[in-house]
Amino acid sequence: MYARYQRALPKKWHGLAAVFTALGDEHRQRILLMFRRSEELTIKQIVDACPLSRTAAAHHIGVLRDAGVLRAEKRGKAVYLRPDPATVTAALNGLRDYIREEFE
């Protein structure tokens, strides 16, 4: 067993952890699944489609944005969101590389 479990996560894991934490919640998964290929949705569209309160939905959107899973662009008064598949792919690849390095 590695004693390094007790220490902080390595820096290369910080981005991975944020993505997996963001995707680990069912409400955030449902928000991500609202998008079709190349589709952008406004925050209002997502909030209106969620069974959550506006505050709760905004919190979950914020977690996805902070992790880089959703990208935002403000146009006029509306904020348009779109998934960033490259961020999720990079996290999955990072996990795969770690498993290969440590366990194979």
Phi and psi in radians as a Rosetta constraint file:
Dihedral C 1 N 2 CA 2 C 2 CIRCULARHARMONIC -1.428 0.35
Dihedral N 2 CA 2 C 2 N 3 CIRCULARHARMONIC 2.352 0.35
Dihedral C 2 N 3 CA 3 C 3 CIRCULARHARMONIC -1.347 0.35
Dihedral N 3 CA 3 C 3 N 4 CIRCULARHARMONIC -0.251 0.35
Dihedral C 3 N 4 CA 4 C 4 CIRCULARHARMONIC -1.224 0.35
Dihedral N 4 CA 4 C 4 N 5 CIRCULARHARMONIC -0.102 0.35
Dihedral C 4 N 5 CA 5 C 5 CIRCULARHARMONIC -0.995 0.35
Dihedral N 5 CA 5 C 5 N 6 CIRCULARHARMONIC -0.604 0.35
Dihedral C 5 N 6 CA 6 C 6 CIRCULARHARMONIC -1.291 0.35
Dihedral N 6 CA 6 C 6 N 7 CIRCULARHARMONIC -0.310 0.35
Dihedral C 6 N 7 CA 7 C 7 CIRCULARHARMONIC -1.507 0.35
Dihedral N 7 CA 7 C 7 N 8 CIRCULARHARMONIC 2.991 0.35
Dihedral C 7 N 8 CA 8 C 8 CIRCULARHARMONIC -1.131 0.35
Dihedral N 8 CA 8 C 8 N 9 CIRCULARHARMONIC 2.755 0.35
Dihedral C 8 N 9 CA 9 C 9 CIRCULARHARMONIC -1.084 0.35
Dihedral N 9 CA 9 C 9 N 10 CIRCULARHARMONIC 2.486 0.35
Dihedral C 9 N 10 CA 10 C 10 CIRCULARHARMONIC -1.064 0.35
Dihedral N 10 CA 10 C 10 N 11 CIRCULARHARMONIC 2.660 0.35
Dihedral C 10 N 11 CA 11 C 11 CIRCULARHARMONIC -0.985 0.35
Dihedral N 11 CA 11 C 11 N 12 CIRCULARHARMONIC -0.641 0.35
Dihedral C 11 N 12 CA 12 C 12 CIRCULARHARMONIC -1.168 0.35
Dihedral N 12 CA 12 C 12 N 13 CIRCULARHARMONIC -0.273 0.35
Dihedral C 12 N 13 CA 13 C 13 CIRCULARHARMONIC -1.554 0.35
Dihedral N 13 CA 13 C 13 N 14 CIRCULARHARMONIC -0.274 0.35
Dihedral C 13 N 14 CA 14 C 14 CIRCULARHARMONIC -1.013 0.35
Dihedral N 14 CA 14 C 14 N 15 CIRCULARHARMONIC -0.841 0.35
Dihedral C 14 N 15 CA 15 C 15 CIRCULARHARMONIC -1.156 0.35
Dihedral N 15 CA 15 C 15 N 16 CIRCULARHARMONIC -0.693 0.35
Dihedral C 15 N 16 CA 16 C 16 CIRCULARHARMONIC -1.078 0.35
Dihedral N 16 CA 16 C 16 N 17 CIRCULARHARMONIC -0.808 0.35
Dihedral C 16 N 17 CA 17 C 17 CIRCULARHARMONIC -1.071 0.35
Dihedral N 17 CA 17 C 17 N 18 CIRCULARHARMONIC -0.705 0.35
Dihedral C 17 N 18 CA 18 C 18 CIRCULARHARMONIC -1.106 0.35
Dihedral N 18 CA 18 C 18 N 19 CIRCULARHARMONIC -0.729 0.35
Dihedral C 18 N 19 CA 19 C 19 CIRCULARHARMONIC -1.160 0.35
Dihedral N 19 CA 19 C 19 N 20 CIRCULARHARMONIC -0.820 0.35
Dihedral C 19 N 20 CA 20 C 20 CIRCULARHARMONIC -1.184 0.35
Dihedral N 20 CA 20 C 20 N 21 CIRCULARHARMONIC -0.602 0.35
Dihedral C 20 N 21 CA 21 C 21 CIRCULARHARMONIC -1.125 0.35
Dihedral N 21 CA 21 C 21 N 22 CIRCULARHARMONIC -0.780 0.35
Dihedral C 21 N 22 CA 22 C 22 CIRCULARHARMONIC -1.074 0.35
Dihedral N 22 CA 22 C 22 N 23 CIRCULARHARMONIC -0.690 0.35
Dihedral C 22 N 23 CA 23 C 23 CIRCULARHARMONIC -1.489 0.35
Dihedral N 23 CA 23 C 23 N 24 CIRCULARHARMONIC -0.079 0.35
Dihedral C 23 N 24 CA 24 C 24 CIRCULARHARMONIC -1.427 0.35
Dihedral N 24 CA 24 C 24 N 25 CIRCULARHARMONIC -0.065 0.35
Dihedral C 24 N 25 CA 25 C 25 CIRCULARHARMONIC -1.852 0.35
Dihedral N 25 CA 25 C 25 N 26 CIRCULARHARMONIC 2.333 0.35
Dihedral C 25 N 26 CA 26 C 26 CIRCULARHARMONIC -1.073 0.35
Dihedral N 26 CA 26 C 26 N 27 CIRCULARHARMONIC -0.676 0.35
Dihedral C 26 N 27 CA 27 C 27 CIRCULARHARMONIC -1.138 0.35
Dihedral N 27 CA 27 C 27 N 28 CIRCULARHARMONIC -0.703 0.35
Dihedral C 27 N 28 CA 28 C 28 CIRCULARHARMONIC -1.205 0.35
Dihedral N 28 CA 28 C 28 N 29 CIRCULARHARMONIC -0.618 0.35
Dihedral C 28 N 29 CA 29 C 29 CIRCULARHARMONIC -1.091 0.35
Dihedral N 29 CA 29 C 29 N 30 CIRCULARHARMONIC -0.744 0.35
Dihedral C 29 N 30 CA 30 C 30 CIRCULARHARMONIC -1.128 0.35
Dihedral N 30 CA 30 C 30 N 31 CIRCULARHARMONIC -0.666 0.35
Dihedral C 30 N 31 CA 31 C 31 CIRCULARHARMONIC -1.084 0.35
Dihedral N 31 CA 31 C 31 N 32 CIRCULARHARMONIC -0.795 0.35
Dihedral C 31 N 32 CA 32 C 32 CIRCULARHARMONIC -1.107 0.35
Dihedral N 32 CA 32 C 32 N 33 CIRCULARHARMONIC -0.630 0.35
Dihedral C 32 N 33 CA 33 C 33 CIRCULARHARMONIC -1.301 0.35
Dihedral N 33 CA 33 C 33 N 34 CIRCULARHARMONIC -0.129 0.35
Dihedral C 33 N 34 CA 34 C 34 CIRCULARHARMONIC -1.218 0.35
Dihedral N 34 CA 34 C 34 N 35 CIRCULARHARMONIC -0.436 0.35
Dihedral C 34 N 35 CA 35 C 35 CIRCULARHARMONIC -1.433 0.35
Dihedral N 35 CA 35 C 35 N 36 CIRCULARHARMONIC 2.407 0.35
Dihedral C 35 N 36 CA 36 C 36 CIRCULARHARMONIC -1.637 0.35
Dihedral N 36 CA 36 C 36 N 37 CIRCULARHARMONIC 2.959 0.35
Dihedral C 36 N 37 CA 37 C 37 CIRCULARHARMONIC -0.943 0.35
Dihedral N 37 CA 37 C 37 N 38 CIRCULARHARMONIC 2.255 0.35
Dihedral C 37 N 38 CA 38 C 38 CIRCULARHARMONIC 1.079 0.35
Dihedral N 38 CA 38 C 38 N 39 CIRCULARHARMONIC 0.306 0.35
Dihedral C 38 N 39 CA 39 C 39 CIRCULARHARMONIC -1.585 0.35
Dihedral N 39 CA 39 C 39 N 40 CIRCULARHARMONIC 2.538 0.35
Dihedral C 39 N 40 CA 40 C 40 CIRCULARHARMONIC -2.014 0.35
Dihedral N 40 CA 40 C 40 N 41 CIRCULARHARMONIC 2.449 0.35
Dihedral C 40 N 41 CA 41 C 41 CIRCULARHARMONIC -2.203 0.35
Dihedral N 41 CA 41 C 41 N 42 CIRCULARHARMONIC 2.579 0.35
Dihedral C 41 N 42 CA 42 C 42 CIRCULARHARMONIC -1.449 0.35
Dihedral N 42 CA 42 C 42 N 43 CIRCULARHARMONIC 2.809 0.35
Dihedral C 42 N 43 CA 43 C 43 CIRCULARHARMONIC -1.024 0.35
Dihedral N 43 CA 43 C 43 N 44 CIRCULARHARMONIC -0.704 0.35
Dihedral C 43 N 44 CA 44 C 44 CIRCULARHARMONIC -1.058 0.35
Dihedral N 44 CA 44 C 44 N 45 CIRCULARHARMONIC -0.735 0.35
Dihedral C 44 N 45 CA 45 C 45 CIRCULARHARMONIC -1.075 0.35
Dihedral N 45 CA 45 C 45 N 46 CIRCULARHARMONIC -0.721 0.35
Dihedral C 45 N 46 CA 46 C 46 CIRCULARHARMONIC -1.184 0.35
Dihedral N 46 CA 46 C 46 N 47 CIRCULARHARMONIC -0.821 0.35
Dihedral C 46 N 47 CA 47 C 47 CIRCULARHARMONIC -1.043 0.35
Dihedral N 47 CA 47 C 47 N 48 CIRCULARHARMONIC -0.759 0.35
Dihedral C 47 N 48 CA 48 C 48 CIRCULARHARMONIC -1.133 0.35
Dihedral N 48 CA 48 C 48 N 49 CIRCULARHARMONIC -0.517 0.35
Dihedral C 48 N 49 CA 49 C 49 CIRCULARHARMONIC -1.516 0.35
Dihedral N 49 CA 49 C 49 N 50 CIRCULARHARMONIC -0.248 0.35
Dihedral C 49 N 50 CA 50 C 50 CIRCULARHARMONIC -1.502 0.35
Dihedral N 50 CA 50 C 50 N 51 CIRCULARHARMONIC 2.519 0.35
Dihedral C 50 N 51 CA 51 C 51 CIRCULARHARMONIC -1.402 0.35
Dihedral N 51 CA 51 C 51 N 52 CIRCULARHARMONIC 0.032 0.35
Dihedral C 51 N 52 CA 52 C 52 CIRCULARHARMONIC -1.517 0.35
Dihedral N 52 CA 52 C 52 N 53 CIRCULARHARMONIC 2.867 0.35
Dihedral C 52 N 53 CA 53 C 53 CIRCULARHARMONIC -1.157 0.35
Dihedral N 53 CA 53 C 53 N 54 CIRCULARHARMONIC 2.816 0.35
Dihedral C 53 N 54 CA 54 C 54 CIRCULARHARMONIC -1.010 0.35
Dihedral N 54 CA 54 C 54 N 55 CIRCULARHARMONIC -0.740 0.35
Dihedral C 54 N 55 CA 55 C 55 CIRCULARHARMONIC -1.105 0.35
Dihedral N 55 CA 55 C 55 N 56 CIRCULARHARMONIC -0.790 0.35
Dihedral C 55 N 56 CA 56 C 56 CIRCULARHARMONIC -1.140 0.35
Dihedral N 56 CA 56 C 56 N 57 CIRCULARHARMONIC -0.768 0.35
Dihedral C 56 N 57 CA 57 C 57 CIRCULARHARMONIC -1.085 0.35
Dihedral N 57 CA 57 C 57 N 58 CIRCULARHARMONIC -0.755 0.35
Dihedral C 57 N 58 CA 58 C 58 CIRCULARHARMONIC -1.086 0.35
Dihedral N 58 CA 58 C 58 N 59 CIRCULARHARMONIC -0.673 0.35
Dihedral C 58 N 59 CA 59 C 59 CIRCULARHARMONIC -1.068 0.35
Dihedral N 59 CA 59 C 59 N 60 CIRCULARHARMONIC -0.843 0.35
Dihedral C 59 N 60 CA 60 C 60 CIRCULARHARMONIC -1.127 0.35
Dihedral N 60 CA 60 C 60 N 61 CIRCULARHARMONIC -0.679 0.35
Dihedral C 60 N 61 CA 61 C 61 CIRCULARHARMONIC -1.085 0.35
Dihedral N 61 CA 61 C 61 N 62 CIRCULARHARMONIC -0.728 0.35
Dihedral C 61 N 62 CA 62 C 62 CIRCULARHARMONIC -1.076 0.35
Dihedral N 62 CA 62 C 62 N 63 CIRCULARHARMONIC -0.709 0.35
Dihedral C 62 N 63 CA 63 C 63 CIRCULARHARMONIC -1.104 0.35
Dihedral N 63 CA 63 C 63 N 64 CIRCULARHARMONIC -0.753 0.35
Dihedral C 63 N 64 CA 64 C 64 CIRCULARHARMONIC -1.127 0.35
Dihedral N 64 CA 64 C 64 N 65 CIRCULARHARMONIC -0.677 0.35
Dihedral C 64 N 65 CA 65 C 65 CIRCULARHARMONIC -1.177 0.35
Dihedral N 65 CA 65 C 65 N 66 CIRCULARHARMONIC -0.798 0.35
Dihedral C 65 N 66 CA 66 C 66 CIRCULARHARMONIC -1.062 0.35
Dihedral N 66 CA 66 C 66 N 67 CIRCULARHARMONIC -0.588 0.35
Dihedral C 66 N 67 CA 67 C 67 CIRCULARHARMONIC -1.404 0.35
Dihedral N 67 CA 67 C 67 N 68 CIRCULARHARMONIC -0.186 0.35
Dihedral C 67 N 68 CA 68 C 68 CIRCULARHARMONIC 1.514 0.35
Dihedral N 68 CA 68 C 68 N 69 CIRCULARHARMONIC 0.093 0.35
Dihedral C 68 N 69 CA 69 C 69 CIRCULARHARMONIC -1.267 0.35
Dihedral N 69 CA 69 C 69 N 70 CIRCULARHARMONIC -0.592 0.35
Dihedral C 69 N 70 CA 70 C 70 CIRCULARHARMONIC -2.021 0.35
Dihedral N 70 CA 70 C 70 N 71 CIRCULARHARMONIC 2.430 0.35
Dihedral C 70 N 71 CA 71 C 71 CIRCULARHARMONIC -1.869 0.35
Dihedral N 71 CA 71 C 71 N 72 CIRCULARHARMONIC 2.534 0.35
Dihedral C 71 N 72 CA 72 C 72 CIRCULARHARMONIC -2.126 0.35
Dihedral N 72 CA 72 C 72 N 73 CIRCULARHARMONIC 2.566 0.35
Dihedral C 72 N 73 CA 73 C 73 CIRCULARHARMONIC -2.479 0.35
Dihedral N 73 CA 73 C 73 N 74 CIRCULARHARMONIC 2.170 0.35
Dihedral C 73 N 74 CA 74 C 74 CIRCULARHARMONIC -1.524 0.35
Dihedral N 74 CA 74 C 74 N 75 CIRCULARHARMONIC 2.250 0.35
Dihedral C 74 N 75 CA 75 C 75 CIRCULARHARMONIC -2.283 0.35
Dihedral N 75 CA 75 C 75 N 76 CIRCULARHARMONIC 1.930 0.35
Dihedral C 75 N 76 CA 76 C 76 CIRCULARHARMONIC 1.133 0.35
Dihedral N 76 CA 76 C 76 N 77 CIRCULARHARMONIC -2.218 0.35
Dihedral C 76 N 77 CA 77 C 77 CIRCULARHARMONIC -1.590 0.35
Dihedral N 77 CA 77 C 77 N 78 CIRCULARHARMONIC -0.225 0.35
Dihedral C 77 N 78 CA 78 C 78 CIRCULARHARMONIC -1.676 0.35
Dihedral N 78 CA 78 C 78 N 79 CIRCULARHARMONIC 2.570 0.35
Dihedral C 78 N 79 CA 79 C 79 CIRCULARHARMONIC -1.899 0.35
Dihedral N 79 CA 79 C 79 N 80 CIRCULARHARMONIC 2.099 0.35
Dihedral C 79 N 80 CA 80 C 80 CIRCULARHARMONIC -1.702 0.35
Dihedral N 80 CA 80 C 80 N 81 CIRCULARHARMONIC 2.371 0.35
Dihedral C 80 N 81 CA 81 C 81 CIRCULARHARMONIC -2.019 0.35
Dihedral N 81 CA 81 C 81 N 82 CIRCULARHARMONIC 2.597 0.35
Dihedral C 81 N 82 CA 82 C 82 CIRCULARHARMONIC -2.588 0.35
Dihedral N 82 CA 82 C 82 N 83 CIRCULARHARMONIC 2.552 0.35
Dihedral C 82 N 83 CA 83 C 83 CIRCULARHARMONIC -1.170 0.35
Dihedral N 83 CA 83 C 83 N 84 CIRCULARHARMONIC 2.621 0.35
Dihedral C 83 N 84 CA 84 C 84 CIRCULARHARMONIC -2.012 0.35
Dihedral N 84 CA 84 C 84 N 85 CIRCULARHARMONIC 1.576 0.35
Dihedral C 84 N 85 CA 85 C 85 CIRCULARHARMONIC -1.078 0.35
Dihedral N 85 CA 85 C 85 N 86 CIRCULARHARMONIC -0.460 0.35
Dihedral C 85 N 86 CA 86 C 86 CIRCULARHARMONIC -1.098 0.35
Dihedral N 86 CA 86 C 86 N 87 CIRCULARHARMONIC -0.633 0.35
Dihedral C 86 N 87 CA 87 C 87 CIRCULARHARMONIC -1.148 0.35
Dihedral N 87 CA 87 C 87 N 88 CIRCULARHARMONIC -0.797 0.35
Dihedral C 87 N 88 CA 88 C 88 CIRCULARHARMONIC -1.161 0.35
Dihedral N 88 CA 88 C 88 N 89 CIRCULARHARMONIC -0.743 0.35
Dihedral C 88 N 89 CA 89 C 89 CIRCULARHARMONIC -1.071 0.35
Dihedral N 89 CA 89 C 89 N 90 CIRCULARHARMONIC -0.738 0.35
Dihedral C 89 N 90 CA 90 C 90 CIRCULARHARMONIC -1.096 0.35
Dihedral N 90 CA 90 C 90 N 91 CIRCULARHARMONIC -0.687 0.35
Dihedral C 90 N 91 CA 91 C 91 CIRCULARHARMONIC -1.143 0.35
Dihedral N 91 CA 91 C 91 N 92 CIRCULARHARMONIC -0.768 0.35
Dihedral C 91 N 92 CA 92 C 92 CIRCULARHARMONIC -1.107 0.35
Dihedral N 92 CA 92 C 92 N 93 CIRCULARHARMONIC -0.733 0.35
Dihedral C 92 N 93 CA 93 C 93 CIRCULARHARMONIC -1.120 0.35
Dihedral N 93 CA 93 C 93 N 94 CIRCULARHARMONIC -0.695 0.35
Dihedral C 93 N 94 CA 94 C 94 CIRCULARHARMONIC -1.081 0.35
Dihedral N 94 CA 94 C 94 N 95 CIRCULARHARMONIC -0.733 0.35
Dihedral C 94 N 95 CA 95 C 95 CIRCULARHARMONIC -1.144 0.35
Dihedral N 95 CA 95 C 95 N 96 CIRCULARHARMONIC -0.774 0.35
Dihedral C 95 N 96 CA 96 C 96 CIRCULARHARMONIC -1.038 0.35
Dihedral N 96 CA 96 C 96 N 97 CIRCULARHARMONIC -0.775 0.35
Dihedral C 96 N 97 CA 97 C 97 CIRCULARHARMONIC -1.093 0.35
Dihedral N 97 CA 97 C 97 N 98 CIRCULARHARMONIC -0.713 0.35
Dihedral C 97 N 98 CA 98 C 98 CIRCULARHARMONIC -1.085 0.35
Dihedral N 98 CA 98 C 98 N 99 CIRCULARHARMONIC -0.783 0.35
Dihedral C 98 N 99 CA 99 C 99 CIRCULARHARMONIC -1.088 0.35
Dihedral N 99 CA 99 C 99 N 100 CIRCULARHARMONIC -0.746 0.35
Dihedral C 99 N 100 CA 100 C 100 CIRCULARHARMONIC -1.079 0.35
Dihedral N 100 CA 100 C 100 N 101 CIRCULARHARMONIC -0.789 0.35
Dihedral C 100 N 101 CA 101 C 101 CIRCULARHARMONIC -1.168 0.35
Dihedral N 101 CA 101 C 101 N 102 CIRCULARHARMONIC -0.707 0.35
Dihedral C 101 N 102 CA 102 C 102 CIRCULARHARMONIC -1.602 0.35
Dihedral N 102 CA 102 C 102 N 103 CIRCULARHARMONIC -0.475 0.35
Dihedral C 102 N 103 CA 103 C 103 CIRCULARHARMONIC -2.118 0.35
Dihedral N 103 CA 103 C 103 N 104 CIRCULARHARMONIC -0.188 0.35
